[in-house]
Each structure stands twice: as C-alpha cells, then as structure tokens.
Amino acid sequence: MPLPEDIPSAELVTPKKEPFFYGGQAVIEGVMMRGKRYYAVAVRVTTTKEIVIDRGELKASIYTSPFWKLPFVRGIALIGEQMHLGMRSLMWSANMNAGSRDIQISKREITGSVAVALVFALALFIGLPLLLAGVAVHKSGGFFFVLVEGVIRVGLVLGYLSLIALLPDVRRVFQYHGAEHKTINAFEAGWPVEVSSVRRASLLHPRCGTGFLLVVMVVSIVVFSVVALAQPNWFWLIASRVLAIPVIAGLGFESIRYMARHRENPIVSVLLLPVLGTQKFTTREPSDDMLEVAIAAFNSAREGEEQEAAA
C-alpha cells in the first residue's frame, strides 16, 4: 500500500534489511529446514508412514553472534553448522527410522561412522588428487600441477556422486534433496507452500551445497596456485590443502552468495550454469509424499519464528 506523501518511507530513512533466506538439508527419509532462529526436521517413519517432526531453537553462538555473520567468516560458520546441525539432524532421522524397526543405533556407532567417512573423504578428495597429479606432473610447485589436481578432484567428486546415486537408499535421499529445493524455491517465488504449487518449482537452487562444493573446488585452484609460488615440498603441499580450508570456504561462500543475489545479471547467470548443473547429480524428482515431508519441516521452522515474534 502506498504511503501518504507527508509520511516519509522507512526505506528513505533507514537502510533496507536483507531478507533472510531459508536453507535445508536432506536426511534419511526426510528433510531438515533451517530458519533464522529455529530449525525443524521432518521424517516419514517407514513402518507407519506418519510424519514426525523435531523442532529446536538455534541458541549456539555460531547462529547468534554477529561475528559469525561477518563476510568471509560466515563461510567458516557454514562448515561448523554442517558439522553440528547437519549431523544432529541426520542422526535423529536415522534413529527415528531405526527405532521403528526396533533397531537401536548408539551415538558412538554414528560418531565412529562419521569419523571413518571423514578420513575416507580426505584420502579420496585430497590425498588421491595430489598423488595422481604428482604422477602426471612431476613438478609439484607449478600452476599446471594445481590445475591437473583440481580437474582430477572435480572428476572424482562427480564420479563418486554418479556412482552412489545408483544405490536405492541414496536415490531416495536425493529425492528428498529435490523436495527441499522445490519447497524453498516455491516460497521464494511467493507461491503457496502446498504440494500442488511446490510440485511446479525447480529442482535447482543457486545456494545449494552441491553448487557450493563446485565453487569451492574452483576457488581452491586459485588459492593453491598462490601457494605453488612458494615451491612447497610434499609435506607443506599436503598441509596447505588442509590449512587452507577456512580460506577457501570463506571465499567460496561469498562467491556463491553474490551469484545467488545477482542471478538476473547476464554474466552471473552464465557463471551459475555449472553451479546449477552439478545439482543434477544430487537431486531427483520427489514424490508427493516426499514434498509433504519437506513442507512439514519448512512450516514447522517458520512456526517457531512466528511464535517467537508474537511473544
């Protein structure tokens, strides 16, 4: 509604606040949605087919402190959030479905599995590209070495995602990933957040974690090229790949954030094409009952925000 002429618009006297963008993650038979102050995980129990929801408040300093919202620092916060909230949601969803089959999964078993997976990921996506690039390019301190290493890493990641997508359980996770994207896309487009309209939304989203992963790998080529100028030996070459993770995460997050906010720019829209394209490896068309789960998680997270605002 237009303002009367004798009352100044708030936008003329106060800076315009940036809108908050909801995020999410696919979990086992469900979806986690993350709001500004609340998150919610919705899971469909395989035995009863009912949707169960776990909602919680984001109280830790990584979610509330202004420091973790600073440019470049927020990229590091994103990694911390994935380790904390992402794993917590995944563990809850796993236990919900295991419990429905009278199977108990201890926290130690889950922690052990995550530790093994982390070591495997470091060996596969950091160690192996270095080893293969060393075989292909005998000089380890040049740009060509870094470029070959980066290309090998991208190939390994996309090949790995293609292979695991053949597994039925992983495919279902990718379908829930698609449901998460469709729900957020529908909301950001101003559509009703209900199955009929969410179904029409796109599977792809510019702020997706898979796209972020691609941006990170491209940024790493630039960062490691600078490291190569120092002609590091193999010890420092390997150490740099681990120590540079916060720097790469910060640069990568700011890059994808900028592209997501300026997606209408013709140049940015072209740069976004590979970012969106990589999401086809980790998203699949969801069924209507999967969309219902994603919508339930999204609505629950929003209800937490609305109840706090009302109070």
C-alpha positions in Angstrom: 0.0 0.0 0.0 1.5 3.4 -1.0 2.4 5.7 1.9 0.8 9.1 2.3 3.0 11.9 0.8 3.5 13.6 4.2 4.9 10.4 5.8 8.5 9.6 4.7 9.0 6.0 3.6 11.0 3.9 6.0 13.3 2.9 3.1 14.3 6.6 2.8 15.4 7.0 6.4 16.7 3.5 7.3 18.9 1.0 5.5 17.0 -1.7 3.8 17.4 -5.0 5.6 18.5 -8.0 3.6 15.8 -10.7 3.6 16.6 -14.0 5.4 17.0 -17.0 3.2 15.9 -20.4 4.4 18.2 -23.3 4.0 17.9 -27.0 4.4 19.3 -30.5 4.0 18.0 -33.9 3.0 18.2 -36.5 5.8 17.2 -40.2 6.0 13.5 -40.3 4.8 13.1 -36.7 5.5 14.2 -33.0 5.3 15.8 -30.5 7.7 14.8 -26.9 7.3 16.8 -24.1 8.9 15.3 -20.7 9.8 16.8 -17.7 11.4 16.3 -18.8 15.0 14.7 -22.3 14.6 15.2 -25.4 12.7 12.9 -28.4 12.1 13.5 -31.9 10.9 10.5 -33.8 9.4 10.8 -37.6 8.8 8.3 -40.1 7.4 8.5 -43.2 9.5 8.7 -46.1 7.1 6.7 -48.5 9.2 3.7 -46.3 10.0 4.0 -43.7 7.2 3.3 -40.9 9.6 5.3 -37.7 9.6 7.2 -36.9 12.8 8.8 -33.5 13.5 11.7 -32.4 15.7 12.0 -28.6 16.1 14.7 -26.8 18.1 15.9 -23.3 18.7 19.3 -22.2 17.4 21.0 -20.9 20.5 24.7 -21.5 20.0 26.9 -18.5 19.3 27.6 -19.8 15.7 24.0 -18.9 15.0 23.5 -15.8 17.1 26.8 -14.0 17.3 27.3 -11.1 14.9 31.0 -12.3 14.5 29.9 -15.4 12.6 27.8 -13.3 10.2 30.8 -11.2 9.0 31.8 -11.6 5.4 34.3 -14.5 4.8 33.8 -15.6 8.4 30.3 -16.9 7.6 31.8 -19.4 5.2 33.6 -21.0 8.1 30.4 -20.8 10.1 28.7 -22.8 7.3 31.1 -25.7 7.7 30.6 -25.6 11.5 26.9 -25.6 11.0 27.0 -28.6 8.8 29.1 -30.5 11.3 26.8 -29.5 14.2 23.2 -29.1 12.9 23.6 -31.2 9.8 25.0 -34.2 11.6 22.5 -33.8 14.5 19.6 -33.8 12.1 21.0 -36.8 10.2 21.5 -38.8 13.5 17.9 -38.0 14.6 16.4 -39.1 11.3 18.5 -42.3 11.4 17.4 -43.2 14.9 13.7 -42.4 14.1 13.6 -44.9 11.3 15.9 -47.5 13.0 13.7 -47.3 16.2 10.6 -48.0 14.2 12.2 -51.3 13.3 13.4 -52.0 16.9 17.0 -51.2 15.9 19.0 -49.1 18.3 21.9 -47.0 16.9 24.2 -45.6 19.6 25.8 -42.2 19.4 29.2 -44.0 19.5 28.4 -46.0 16.4 27.2 -42.9 14.5 30.3 -40.9 15.6 32.5 -43.7 14.5 30.9 -44.0 11.1 31.2 -40.2 10.6 34.9 -40.3 11.6 35.6 -43.1 9.1 33.7 -41.3 6.4 35.7 -38.1 7.1 39.0 -39.9 6.8 37.8 -41.6 3.6 36.8 -38.3 2.1 40.1 -36.6 3.0 42.0 -39.5 1.4 39.8 -39.7 -1.7 39.3 -36.0 -2.4 42.6 -34.5 -1.1 45.2 -37.3 -1.0 44.3 -39.1 -4.2 44.2 -36.0 -6.5 47.6 -35.0 -5.1 49.0 -38.4 -5.8 47.6 -38.7 -9.3 48.7 -35.1 -10.2 52.2 -36.0 -8.9 52.3 -38.9 -11.3 51.0 -36.9 -14.2 53.1 -33.8 -13.5 56.5 -34.4 -11.9 56.9 -30.8 -10.8 54.7 -30.1 -7.8 55.2 -26.4 -7.5 53.6 -25.0 -10.6 50.2 -23.8 -11.8 49.8 -26.8 -14.2 50.2 -29.2 -11.3 47.5 -27.3 -9.4 45.2 -27.3 -12.5 45.6 -31.0 -13.1 45.0 -31.7 -9.4 41.8 -29.6 -9.5 40.5 -31.3 -12.6 41.1 -34.7 -11.1 39.3 -33.6 -7.9 36.3 -32.4 -9.8 36.2 -35.6 -11.8 36.4 -37.8 -8.6 33.6 -35.9 -6.8 31.3 -36.0 -9.8 32.1 -39.7 -10.5 31.6 -40.6 -6.8 28.2 -38.8 -6.8 27.2 -40.6 -10.0 28.1 -44.0 -8.5 26.3 -43.6 -5.2 23.2 -42.3 -7.0 22.8 -45.8 -8.3 22.1 -47.1 -4.7 18.3 -47.1 -4.0 18.7 -45.6 -0.5 20.9 -42.8 -1.8 18.5 -42.1 -4.6 15.7 -41.5 -2.0 17.9 -39.1 -0.2 18.5 -37.2 -3.5 14.7 -37.2 -4.0 14.3 -35.5 -0.6 17.0 -33.1 -1.6 14.9 -32.2 -4.6 11.8 -31.8 -2.3 13.8 -29.4 -0.1 14.8 -27.3 -3.2 11.3 -27.2 -4.6 9.8 -26.1 -1.3 12.3 -23.2 -0.8 12.0 -22.2 -4.5 8.2 -22.0 -4.2 8.4 -19.9 -1.0 10.9 -17.5 -2.5 8.8 -17.2 -5.6 5.8 -16.2 -3.4 3.8 -19.3 -4.3 1.6 -21.1 -1.7 3.7 -23.7 0.1 1.5 -26.6 -0.7 2.1 -29.8 -2.8 0.3 -28.6 -5.9 2.4 -25.4 -6.3 5.6 -26.8 -4.8 5.5 -29.6 -7.4 5.9 -26.9 -10.2 9.0 -25.4 -8.6 12.5 -26.0 -9.9 14.7 -28.8 -8.6 17.7 -26.5 -8.8 18.7 -23.7 -6.5 21.7 -21.3 -6.7 22.5 -21.6 -3.0 22.7 -25.4 -3.0 25.5 -27.1 -1.1 26.4 -29.2 -4.2 26.9 -26.0 -6.2 28.9 -24.5 -3.3 31.1 -27.6 -3.5 31.9 -26.9 -7.1 32.7 -23.2 -6.4 35.0 -24.3 -3.6 36.9 -26.6 -5.9 37.3 -23.8 -8.4 38.4 -21.3 -5.7 40.9 -23.9 -4.4 42.7 -23.9 -7.8 43.2 -20.1 -7.4 44.3 -20.4 -3.8 46.7 -23.4 -4.3 48.2 -21.6 -7.3 49.3 -18.8 -4.9 50.7 -21.5 -2.6 52.6 -23.0 -5.5 54.6 -19.8 -5.9 56.4 -20.7 -2.6 57.6 -24.0 -4.2 56.5 -26.1 -1.2 57.8 -29.6 -0.5 55.3 -32.5 -0.3 54.8 -32.1 3.4 53.7 -28.4 3.1 51.9 -29.2 -0.1 49.6 -31.7 1.8 49.4 -29.5 4.8 48.3 -26.5 2.7 45.3 -28.5 1.4 44.0 -28.8 4.9 45.1 -25.5 6.4 43.6 -23.5 3.5 40.1 -25.0 4.0 38.8 -22.0 6.1 40.1 -19.5 3.5 38.6 -21.5 0.6 35.3 -21.9 2.4 35.1 -18.1 3.1 35.9 -17.2 -0.5 33.6 -19.9 -1.9 30.7 -18.8 0.3 31.0 -15.2 -0.6 31.2 -16.1 -4.3 28.1 -18.3 -4.4 26.2 -15.8 -2.2 27.0 -13.0 -4.6 25.9 -15.1 -7.6 22.7 -16.1 -5.9 21.8 -12.5 -5.1 22.6 -11.3 -8.6 21.3 -14.2 -10.6 19.4 -11.9 -13.0 22.7 -10.3 -14.2 23.5 -11.8 -17.7 27.2 -12.6 -16.8 26.3 -14.0 -13.4 23.5 -16.2 -14.9 26.1 -17.7 -17.2 28.5 -18.4 -14.3 25.7 -20.0 -12.4 25.1 -22.6 -15.2 27.7 -25.1 -14.0 26.7 -24.4 -10.3 23.1 -25.4 -11.2 24.3 -28.2 -13.5 26.2 -30.0 -10.7 23.0 -30.2 -8.7 21.6 -32.7 -11.2 24.0 -35.2 -9.6 22.4 -34.9 -6.2 18.7 -34.1 -6.9 15.9 -36.3 -8.2 12.2 -35.6 -8.7 10.4 -36.3 -5.4 7.1 -38.0 -5.0 4.1 -36.1 -3.5 4.6 -37.7 -0.1 8.2 -36.5 0.0 7.0 -33.0 -0.8 4.6 -33.2 2.1 7.6 -34.0 4.4 9.6 -31.1 3.1 6.7 -28.7 3.5 6.0 -30.0 7.1 9.6 -29.3 8.0 9.5 -25.8 6.4 6.2 -24.9 8.1 7.4 -26.1 11.5 10.6 -24.0 11.2 8.5 -20.9 10.2 6.0 -21.5 13.0 8.9 -21.3 15.6 9.9 -17.9 14.2 6.3 -16.7 14.1 5.5 -17.8 17.7 8.7 -16.1 19.0 7.7 -12.9 17.1 4.2 -13.0 18.5 5.5 -13.4 22.0 
